[in-house]
Amino acid sequence: MNIICSLFCLGIIITMAYCTIIFLFWKAWKKTAEKRENIQTKNLPFISVIVPFRNEKENLPILLETLKYQNYPAELYEIIAVDDHSTDDTTEIILKNSLLSNVKILNSVGEGKKNALKTGILNSHGQLIVTTDADCVPTKLWLKTIAVNYYENNAAMLSGPVKMTGNNSFFSRFQAVEHTSLQMCGASAILMTNPLFCSGANLAFQKKEWVNMINDTDGKNNMSGDDVFLLHIFKKKKKKIVFIKNRDALVTTNTEKTVSDFLKQRMRWSGKSLEYKDIQTIILATIVFCCNLFISVSIISMFFFPNLYFPIVFGIKIIVDYLLLRQGADFYDIKMNIFDFFAFSLIYPYYIIMTALSALFANVSWKGRKTKKHI
């Protein structure tokens, strides 16, 4: 009985630690005003947009068509699409349509997203590297907003906002809200000058800094993590990292269509955390997992040992979660009603535990490529 009480007290302490962190994230986001720049600069950098792709014949042409209408001088940016050994005819479709004159199509040297990015960057001419995914769509002011923030902040790395959108189904709404929670935590940590994670779907960095640091990054045994491991080495070397809190810098991507694809995606994301070396990121990941484990066990225990401790602790947790997510829903224009939020709050702990544990043991397949490494 003493052991159970001790574990319960430990669970409460961990949950309170989680709530404190989320509250600090909310404060950091709340006090940082969204800056909508009057973009008038004469010192625009040459930008290389790197897009790794594998079997993206439906998505990549849409992205390239969008990049065609960027409000940025055409002579000041290039697009390098790197084929990660596609088995479909994506490359042929792009070459046939000839959507842009400043697009290069390269074949990746090696397998996986990391190698595709490396191939693109090594063959680029940009002072500033901007990465995105083939299934993303940016705003017209995307590149110019990144460029202005780059100069105004004298930044070595810039993380931009990523919005996930889909149909109006419960499953799609869950994905959008869950992704927004990740975005808000990553962005708020950067705003607190303590970067923890970011998204390679909207990331920019100085090429010269990348050249100096790429060989020192962690996660070399993981075929993904190109974004977070790069962020961690920039952080370790004390380079300036900023988050662009500006909807003009937004890119949008789609939710997954099936539960299986969604879980595989999140397992890939969770898998790279096994190779984190940044102690603050490890602590946060541990607190989040343990807090959700405690909440999930407590929900079940309520059916056997009714008590007021769990409802109080759970109530505090969902209040601070709602504070942060409400800000995120407003910024990313995500629909989130109270019913959805409460339902998501009950589902989320079990989802976190399942994906985290599955990432430890399950083999992951991605676009026809099976590997024990997480890609």
N, C-alpha and C positions, 0 to 999 in steps of 0.2 A: 504493500500500500504506500509506503514511504517513497518507493521508487517511482510509482505512478504520480504521486504528488510532485516529486522533484521534476519529472519530465514535463508535467503540466505547467509548473512555474517557469521552467526553461522555455517552453513554448510561448508563454505570455511575454517573457523578456524579449525573445526573438521577434515576436509580432510587434512589440512596441518599438524595437529598433527599426524594423521595416517601416512602420508608420512615421517615425521621425525622419527617415531618409526621404520618403515620398513627400512629406510636408516641406522639407528643405528644397526639393526639386520644384514644388509648386511655388514657393517663395521666389526662387531664382527666375523662373519663367515669368511670374507675375510682375516682377520689378523691371524686367527688360522689355522696353517698348518695341513694337514692330516698327522697323525703319523702312519707309518706302522712299527710296532715294530718288532725287532729281538727277537722273543719270546724264551728267555732262562732264566727261573727262577726255582729255586729249592724250592720255597715256595708256591707252588700251593695250594689253599684252597680246601676243600671239598665243592662241589656245589650241591645244591638241585634244580633241574629244575621242576617248578610247572606248570602244564598244565591243567587248568579247561576246561571241554568240555561238550557239550550237543548236541546230535544227530550229531556226526562228523565221521560217519563210512567211509566216502570217504576221509576225510582230515587227521584224526589223525594217521592212519597207515603210511601215507607218512612222517609225521613229525617224528614219532618214528624211521622209517627206516633211515631218515637223521641223527638223533641223534646217531644212531649206529656207524656212521663213523666220529664222532667228533675227532679232533686231540687233545685229552685230555685223561689222564690216566683213564681207565674204573673204577678203584678202587677209583677214587676221585670224582665221581659224581653219583647221583641217579636221576631217573626221576619219578615224582609222578603225575600221571594223575588222576584228580578228576572228577567223573561223577556227573554233575548237573542234576540228575534225567532224564536221556535220555529216550526217548520213542522208540528208535530204538535199533539195536543190536551192537552198537559200542564196548561195553565192551567184548561181546562174540567173536567178530572178532579179537580183540587184544589178548585175552587170547588164542584163537585157533592158531594164527600165532606165538605167543611167540617170538616176534621180538628182545627183549632185556632181558637179565637176570637181569638187575638192574632197571626194571620198576615195580612200584607199582600202582595198580588200587584201588582207594578209592571211596566210596560213600560220597557225600557231606552232611554235617550236615547243613540243611537249604537250602533255594532256592537262586539262583542268583550267579553271578560270584564272588562277594565278599565273600560269605560264602564258595564257592568251594575253593577259594584261601586260606582262613583261615584254612579250614580243611587240606589242603595239607601242609601248613607251620607248623601247630601245630604237624603234624606227620613226619616232616622232620628232618634230621640230619646235614644239611649243615650249615657251617659258613656263606656262601654266598647263598642267595636265588636269583634265576633267573626265571623270569616269561615270558611266551610267550603264544600265542593262538594256538589252534589246527589246524588252517588253515594257519599257517606260516611255512616257510622253512628257516633255518639258513645256513650260510656258514660252511665249515668244521672247520674253526678256530674260530668259534663263542665263545665257552666257554673259550678257552685259551686267546683270545683277551680281553674278559671281565675280566678274572682273573688277567692278567698282568696290566690292567688299574686300577683295584681295589687296587693292591699293590703299584703301582707307584704313585698313587694320594692319597693314604690313604683315600679313599672315603667311605662315608656311603651309598651313592646311586649313581648308574650309569644308565644313559639313553642311549640306543643304537638306531641306525638308522633303520627305517622301510620303505621298498620300496613296493609300490603297483603297480602291473603289471596285464595286461590282453591282450585281442586281440587288433587289431589296429583300432577298431571302434572309431568314434568321442566321443561317450559316455564313452568308456573305457579310452581314452586319457584324457578326462576332469577329471575323477576320479583320475587318476594317478597324474596329475598336481595339482589338488586341494589338494590331500593328501600330496604332496611334499611341498606345501606352508605351511601347518600346521606343518609338520616336521621341516622345516627351521625356522619357527618362534619359535617353542618350543626349538629347539637345540640352536639357536642364543641367546635366553634369558638365557639359562643355561650357555653358553659361556661368557655372560656378568655378570655372578654370580648373576642373578636375575631370578631364575626359575619360570615359569608360568604354564606350562603344559608339559606332556610327554605321552608316549604310553606304556601301560602294555604289548604290544606285544613284547617288548624288554626292559626289566627293570631288574635291579639287586640292591640288598640292603642287608645290614648286618642283619642277623636274630635277633641278640640281640637288635638292634635298633628298629626293627619292633615290637618286644615283648614289648619294653618300651613305644612305641608310639601308637600302634594300637587302644587303647581305647580312645585316645584323638583326633582321626581324625574326620573331619567334614563329612557331607553327609551321616549320618547314615540312613536317610530315603530314600536314593537313592540306588537301588540295583546294580548300577555300579559306576564308578568313583573311582574304586579301585586304579588306577594309579595316577590321579591328586590330589585326596584328601590325598593320602599318600605322594606325593611330597610336598604338602603344609605344612603338619605337620613337615616333615624333614626340610623344609625351615624355618618354624617358630621356630624350636628348634636349628636353626643355624648349622645344620649338613652339611658336605661337599657333594655337589652334582655336578657331572661332566657329560658332554656329551662325548661319545666315537666317535670322528670324525675319523673313520677308517672303510673302507668298508669290512674289515675282520670280523667286528662285526655286519654285516648287516643281517636282516631277511626279507624275501619277503612274501607278502600275495597277494591274488587275488582281483581284482576289483569285484564289485557286477554285477550280470548278468542282472538284471532288474532295471528300474528306481524306481519302488516301493521299492525294497529291499535297494537300495542306499539311498533313502530319509528316510526310517525307520531307517537305520543305523545312518545317520547324525542327525536325530531327537533324537535318544538315546544319542548321543554324546552332542548335544546342551542342552538336558534336565538337565544334571547334573550341568550345569553352574548356574542354579537357586539356588544352595546351596553353591556356592563358598563364602568363607569368606576372602580369600586373596585379599586385596584391590587393589593391582597392577594388578592382573588377572581380577578383575571386571572392572577396568578402561580400560584395553586393550579391553575386550569384548565389552564394551559400545562404545568405539571409533570405533571399527571395524564395529559394527552394524549401528551406526549413520552415519558413512562415506558412507557405502553402501546404506543406505536409501537415503541420499542426492544425491548420484550419480544416483540411479534409478529414483528418482523424476526429476532430472535435465535432464536425457535422454528424458523423456516424455515431459518435458516442452519445449524442443528445437523445438518441432513441432508446438508450439503455440507462443512462445516468443523467436525467434532466437537471440542468443547473443554469444559473444566471451568468456564470463567468464567460462561457462561450459567446452568448448573444452580445454581451457588452464588448468583448474584445473584437468580435467580428464586426459589430457596429462601428467601432472606432476605425477599423481598417477600411471599410467600404466608404466611410466619410472622407478620409484622406485620399483614397483612390479616386473618388468622385471629383474632389477639388482639382486634381491634376488632369483627369480625363475631360472634365468640363472645359477647361482651358484648351486642351488639345482638340476637342470636337469643334470648338469655335474657330480655332486657327485653321484646321484642316478641312473645315466644313463637312464634318462627319455627323450623320444623324444618330443620335443616341438618346432614347427616352428612358425614363426611370425603370420601366418594366424590363427593358433590354439590359440595363446596367445591373439590376439585381440578379437577373437570370445568369448573365455572364459571370458575375461575382461568385455564384454557386458552382458554375461549371469550371471556371478558370483553375482552381487548385488541383483538380483531378487531371485536367489537361496538362498542366505544368509537370506534374509528377510523371505522367505517362510518357511525355516526349523526352523528359530528362533521362529517365531510366532506359527508354528504348534506344536513345542515342548511345548509351554505353555498350549495348549488346547486339543491336540489329545491324545487319548489312544494309547499306543504302544504295538504291539504284536511282539514276538520274538520266533521263533522255536516252535510254538504251545502254547506258554504261553502268555496269555493276562493279562495285568496289567496296572493300571494307573501310576504306578511308572515306571521310565525309567530304562531299564535294559541294 
